[in-house]
Amino acid sequence: MHKTLDQLRTGEEARVVALPEEPSIRQSLLRMGLVEGALIRVTYNYGRSPVVFQLRGMRVILSREHARRIRVEPLPLGQRHVYPSEPPVSS
């Protein structure tokens, strides 16, 4: 089941399945290394604040508006990837 990045809860991991079509936003995301197939883990997503996530060892902060345009596929518990630079997030 696909969701948008802003719908993931803190601690959830997902695979990016689609980026926005708008060229300026898409290019900015691609320059950050956010590509289809990338694995991410949300480290902060509360209220109206920006969404913070881990991407290849980097901490990325996106506005909620941009996060709403990125489609992701949440990873099942058994397929979760543990990032060596971050401790596991307890549920």
N, C-alpha and C positions, 0 to 999 in steps of 0.2 A: 504494500500500500504506500503510495507516494504522499508526501506532505511538502509543505514549504518550510524553509529554514527557520522562519520565525515561529513555527508551530512546535519545534522540538523543545523538550525540556532540558534544563541544566543536567549534564551528565550523559545525555543521549548521544549516540554515535550514528553516523549515516554516511551514505555514499551519494555524491552529487550526481543527479541524473539530467538536469537541464539548467542552463543559464538563461538570463533574460535575452531577448532578441535585440533590444535597443543597443546600437553599436557602441555608444560612449560608456554605458554601464558594463557591457560585456567585455570591452577591451580593458577596462580598469580591473575587473575581476580576473581576467586572464593574466594580466601583468603581475597580480598578487600570487599567481599559481593556482587559483581556484578554477579547475577544469572539470569537465564531466568525468566521472569515475574517481575523483579525489575522495579520500576518507577524511571526515571531520568529526570533532567531538565538541559539543556545546559546553562551554565553561561558565557562561552567565547568560540567562534569559529570563528576566523578570519585568513585569509591568510594561511600561512604555519606553524603557531604556533601550539602547542599542543591544544587538546580539553579539556576544563574544564567543569565539570558537577557536580551537586548535586546528591548524592545517600544516602538516609536515614540520612540526616543531615550532611553528610561529603562532603567536597570538594575533588574531584578526578581529577587528571591531567593525561591524557594519550597522548602518541605520536599519531600523525595523522595516522601513519602506523598501530598501534594497533586499533585505533578507526575505521579504514576502515574495520576491520575484524569482527566487532560486528554489527549484524543485529537488527534493532529496528522497532517498529511500532509507528509512531507519534500518539499522542492522539488528538482527535478532541477537539475543544474549550470547548464544554459542559462537557467533561470528564476529564478535566485537574485537577490535584491534586495540591493543594497549600501547599507548604512546610512551616511549622511554623517558621523555622529558617531563612528563606529568604523572603524579601519583594517581592510582585508580580512584574514581569518584564513587563514594558509597551511596547506595540508594536509600 
